[in-house]
């Protein structure tokens, strides 16, 4: 077997490097760095007559310079300048993405992308084409994609500055939009197909009803957090978003239909082009969809004649072209995952398939090889993002593979046929729903296994070790899979690893007095009360993370469950505490009385807040605040109380002093820092989710605490974070 031609992928790496330099450095510094690398390299390569190196230098320079100049243009356009001034503006905007619901600190709303065409601010009016993100109220929820609207609001720069994520600014819209221009005919047609698809699955149960639109066109609006978490745990998340697989299936089906209809030769390319264009329109022309379309096209080429040579070349061309069009993709995790997965399929899957093909039918060997290659290639990147390595991902993807094609094609057929005959659309939608019900069942079962995923860590050393392991496996597997004995041995080891929970050395520690569970953006605190027994304060936003945390701690009984206030990030995970455990009394803000004391094993709790009769429109301010004592350690558990309640609490309990502080409201910037610092705590615990949309925890809150000498634990960085005591001395422990 001939080796694949890797020259074009090497050029793609050079393009990626140039775009990274331009994305990570200021424009002047980026151009200087590009020139400093390119000039001597070009001279040396010309002298040596190395055409490949010359090409590498030219691609690196072209993409890097284009990216730097584009970033400068975006950063200096009138919208970006007004955003820096946080100016109030009136703008005319073309909507370029569907509105998506968001929940923020000030209520629910929607988020969408748009292109500003006219903007008036600071007494001047400008004609522009500037990409922006719009954060608006619920009145924007039904604004059609492609429509033109007028709005007023206040501009602000993106979180990482103008040009980040391809944005000139963020508009905080005030009031409802005024639609002044409708969407074009193509957008209206795409919307009709999407709406018909939703109608075709409307009679189905909740999970299939949500999964079919997500699988077919990436419409994941109806996917709930629990289902999403199950798909994440089993490595099936890619099925909830538009991916190259979707396009490959749809276009492949159209080409088969075209062949049945007598289309031959170049006509098949026309069918493929029409299929790609239609897919992008229906799934939306957002960057992730365009990326998926490009990778899907590469996969189609790889599956065609001479695909082993043409596939890598097509991948290289696609990467260079996409980076020239949108240099910001160089820092996009989604783009990196798409490219790496496609590269794995093109470069690793043939070897795995041929090895398995010695003793399996070719179709079966290919069905195993493709998900294995894609998952193996993506493993280091996924670990860098999540800190985990999934042990069930390959098996789960293999098990669901037979239904992905039928579900995708039937779902799309339901959307199209439903436009002319709703009954036929319902039939196709129902059949697609039966297929995706299998997906939901596999995700639920896989996520419930004792070791569906293992914590790996995100340090440079751990990721380097994982990368070395992946390379070794990629080289070794083709030899191991040549016979049934080696393959079955691999499967046996994997099954044992998944079904038998390995011991966690040093976790839990015997001297823990408080554990903040890593439950994402929310709170879930555990106070050990005795053997297999604990007081739980809040449950996080989703049942599964808190359930896993309590499992790791060996908690079977919860004599007292405290729910500090009725916000989803504190109470929606309650089923994860209750299911399979003995749960006793519950304490809520409606039943708590200041001064009341509870004794639960080794735990003593005193209610400090809220006062009787407190009436507040902000549920955060009526959070139950507890003074807890475990083995002589005093801990203040503050819920989400805001500065006014913090000040009132300070007046009610003027001499309060503690050893450990649970920082209020996930470390938001709204704090009474004088009160927090005056508590005399040695350890501060922040329960917060990684990469959340609220800016938690705020540097303005963390830095004063650290400067005052407190040791700060964060669940987004440390995982499950524990406070320990040994012979009267406080300590801390981290699960990561």
Number of C-alpha atoms within 10 A of each C-alpha: 5 6 8 15 14 15 14 21 20 18 24 24 17 22 29 24 19 29 30 22 23 30 23 15 13 14 21 13 14 23 22 13 16 23 15 11 14 19 13 12 17 18 12 14 17 13 9 11 11 12 11 14 18 19 18 23 23 19 23 26 23 17 28 30 22 21 27 27 17 18 23 17 16 22 24 15 17 22 35 27 19 23 25 18 14 17 18 19 23 18 22 22 28 25 24 21 19 20 22 17 18 15 12 11 8 7 9 12 18 20 20 20 23 25 22 24 16 17 23 19 18 10 6 9 14 15 13 15 19 21 25 29 26 23 22 24 20 18 12 22 17 11 21 21 23 21 19 23 21 18 19 20 20 19 28 25 25 21 11 9 16 27 23 19 20 20 25 34 30 24 28 20 20 13 14 17 18 14 16 12 13 16 17 11 10 13 18 18 15 21 19 17 22 22 16 25 29 22 19 33 28 16 14 17 11 14 18 25 25 24 28 31 31 21 24 33 27 21 21 19 12 13 18 13 13 16 16 16 20 22 24 19 24 26 26 22 16 17 19 22 20 26 24 24 22 24 30 25 19 21 24 18 16 18 21 14 13 16 15 10 9 11 16 13 9 9 14 17 13 13 20 23 14 14 20 20 13 17 24 20 20 22 25 23 16 15 14 19 23 21 23 25 25 25 27 24 24 28 24 22 22 23 15 12 11 10 18 20 18 18 27 26 23 21 26 22 17 21 25 24 16 19 22 20 13 18 28 23 24 23 16 12 14 16 20 15 19 22 24 20 23 28 24 22 25 27 22 22 25 19 21 26 25 18 20 26 19 14 13 16 11 14 11 12 20 19 17 21 24 24 22 22 26 24 21 22 25 21 22 24 19 18 21 18 13 14 21 19 22 22 20 24 27 21 20 21 24 16 15 19 15 12 16 22 21 17 25 25 20 23 31 29 22 31 29 23 22 25 18 11 11 17 14 18 26 26 19 27 34 24 18 32 27 16 24 25 22 16 25 20 14 21 27 18 14 24 24 15 16 16 21 22 22 17 15 18 21 20 13 10 10 16 19 13 12 18 18 13 12 17 12 11 13 20 13 11 18 20 15 19 23 19 16 14 11 14 16 13 13 14 13 12 10 14 15 12 18 20 12 11 14 12 8 9 7 9 15 17 13 11 16 22 27 26 26 29 30 28 30 22 23 26 31 30 27 26 24 25 24 14 11 14 25 28 27 28 26 28 32 30 24 25 22 22 22 29 24 18 23 24 14 15 19 14 23 18 22 25 18 20 22 22 25 31 23 16 17 15 19 25 23 17 25 22 15 20 28 17 11 11 16 13 19 12 9 15 16 18 20 15 10 24 18 16 14 11 15 13 13 17 15 17 19 20 22 19 20 22 28 25 18 12 7 9 11 9 7 11 16 20 22 25 27 29 26 26 22 24 21 20 17 14 18 19 24 25 24 22 25 27 27 22 17 13 19 21 15 14 19 17 11 14 11 11 9 15 17 18 18 25 25 25 27 27 22 24 24 22 19 15 21 17 15 10 16 21 16 13 18 17 22 19 23 23 25 25 30 27 22 17 11 12 12 14 14 22 22 14 13 14 19 19 13 15 21 14 9 12 14 21 16 19 24 22 28 22 18 17 25 25 25 27 23 20 18 11 7 10 8 17 16 17 19 18 18 15
